[in-house]
């Protein structure tokens, strides 16, 4: 059903080899995993997990999240085209297909293909996965979904966090079991959707039978061999997922076998109900908890990282912002920005010397040198308002009263309480296309009259 079934969880101070060994040792004992011959693990390329798995579960299959391989590999090799070729390599189901896709990647960027092989493909490519696990996923987005599901609880104190997680998972197990009772068929709806998609593709396949046990199935320019008795196909898609793929479905119809009955029992309603058969039992309140005579457990040492603590996960560069991922906002990546005044690119408003746009064209008749001379002349006259030339001042207001004395020789103005003066006032700047300045600007007088 492409869902999460939480089995065990723990709180540790760091994800180290020692902590992983402690966690796995309890998990092996509880679930009787032995040497891990029937176990498949997937991780985010954690440094402490692989050595712990190789020591405690030597026969377990260890997969790496392909998305994390891409993020590490993509630091040196960027571009959407390279990412598409990477996913083609990761989704390859047989070795020849992987080599062809890798060769296509090398045609685009040879160094990128060589560097990709530094990550062993048996950990992140379907072509090298075993068929013990009937899940062909190459990424662990399920753990990200689980982390987002418990995001609010992760910030709680430890005991309260564990109690809230217990209640959440207890409700989840009950709700999923309840959903399964409403299934009309013998298999999960998700598996049937994938089967019907494969069934529609099987119509375009052609089959040839050798009269013994082998079927030769042709689909387009591709050709594969199917052995129904061993439930195998050379494309390996049937073995990896447990759901018959088009080659196998075509061969089954030739052998007059119902392909629906060949879906793996892992997807059956019976197995699903057996999975949710075991419940989490209710627990009494804290006052009824049994007290042990051991020393109290001290909280783990907190390692403070630089900066403000983060609750949300760090998103990859390829994920974009929330609006870009949900489709409510377009990305500006690769967009060429233009300054609205002049309509030109390559500079900002601060460095725009001679805007030529239509919006403020009527305010920009002088070129850069004329504007400079214009401001200098106004400053020499003592009437510069300090604003750019393209902002037009409001109507000048003259007032008569106690004013300033203006010395024409030195160009300075001093307060002269004994004389009347004619002052020139600016009570602000005219609003132009949303630009305004409400602070009054007062200049010193340009003329004086003796008392």
Secondary structure, DSSP 8 states (H G I E B T S, - for coil): ------------SS--HHHHHHHHHHHHHHHT-TT-TT-EEEES--HHHHHHHHHH-TTSEEEE-HHHHHHHHTTTS--HHHHHHHHHHHT--SHHHHHHHHHHHHHH-HHHHHHHTTS-GGGT-GGG--SSSS----S-HHHHHHHHHTTTGGGS-HHHHHHHHHHHHHHHHHHHHHHHTT--SSB-HHHHHHHHHHHHHHTT-EEEE-SSSEEEEEETTEEEEEETTTTEETT-HHHHHSS--HHHHHHHHHTT--GGGGS-GGGBHHHHHHHTTS-------GGGS---SS-----------SSS---S----TTT--HHHHHTSS---TT---B-TTT--BS--GGG-SS---STTGGG--S-HHHHHHHHHHHHHHT---SS-TTS-B---EEEEEEEEEE-TTT--EEEEEEEEEEEEEE--EEEETTEEE-S-EE---SEE---
